[in-house]
């Protein structure tokens, strides 16, 4: 019985972990790496042989760094079942298709560029929409709290992780040669008391906890502080005649931003200007949120049942076609633009940044985690020149970072979750994944101060024998 780590082990993206029990293999997630283009392209194409032969895959949630490489896995020959909550399967249906279409567009652009330079080398996308359709046929929807045998000796149960719609803690009850044990994988853990989603659940009887620690070295401000910050930025930018550009992940972050703008508008805290959702994907996902109120906070559920849409601030306008998006980019009209991708590595936000970064009237509001080597990270690091579409651009727009909108647990949330889990089980070890090294080191130190005796910082390619962990714990 052992764990093996491939992605999100020493980094944040590319989630892929192996659980080996007896003769069975179960995968936890299969996500895309994000960062430097050449490096991530190589990493995303390196699927380990054991992943292709696995019996099943358990998907924690639909964010692409957790789900985005599933079509590659199926394309290469994976034949097992893929288990996810009903909202996660619905979200994957639109998100993975969108990912395939973006890959097709990006590779076509790069191939044209290479051809003009005289190169005969041609790139191929990781997968196509046909591969996405094949992957979706492997997916089985399993509601929360319903135990499901997924492989010989392995039963899985999903619990609410409070991160995004449909996100789940993955509980694995494992049986090998008379030994039984329980592993809990958090996927991405949500924050307590966010206004949109229910709080993360606590699971009893956990012996091994694999926990993300994206924000393991920092804390988020209170939601009310975040509202005030966002309101002040919008008010100041609009009054000087600028645009507010908000790069967002289409899943969760776009809905949180809309919900925040609705709250601010109700208080009269922001000017009445057009708010553009320039993302067909975010539009589709917002509709899926409305189809699955069971995963939302009670107050939000009541609003939806009363047909009081919490995701529709005044002057909201959906932008689907490219020509309308281009018109917004060319316009000098003060407005708010919400577009993907969240880390500024693709999507329509790049076109808005290409036009808007050089204008000192504008503001760019970063509302989520930016991985190393992404354009979003370079902006919040204060680079005054950045490359967009291969061309160097001057940065004169104001750059703001608001952590209050993050759906990731912060340091205090993570420590509280471990403490409550330990109080309701017999923790042998805590394994830290999904975090950069500085965040994981800080979290490891805090956990040891709490009294957790065995903390493992998972590394890519490392194999961790669970029995060995237990023996070390007993010494």
Secondary structure, 3 states (H helix, E strand, C coil): CEEEEEECCCCCCCCEEEEEECCEEEEECCCCCCCCHHHHHHHHHCCCHHHHCCCEEECCCCCHHHHCCHHHHHHCCCCCEEEECHHHHHHHHHHHHHHHHHHHHHHHHHHHHHHHCCCCCCCCCCCCHHHHHHHHCCEEECCCCCCEEEECCEEEEEEECCCCCCCEEEEEEEEECCEEEEEEECCCCCCCCCCCECCCCCCCCCCEEEEECCECCCCCCCHHHHHHHHHHHHHHHHHCCCEEEEECCCCCHHHHHHHHHHHHHHCCCCCCCCEEECCHHHHHHHHHHHHCHHHECHHHHHHHHCCCCCCCCCCEEECCCHHHHHHHHHCCCCEEEEECCCCCCCCCHHHHHHHHCCCCCCEEEECCCCCCCCHHHHHHCCCCEEEECCEEEECCCEEEECHHHCCCCEHHHHHHHHHHHHHCCCCCEEEEECCCHHHHHHHHHHHHHHCCCCEEECCCCCEEEHHHHHHHHHC
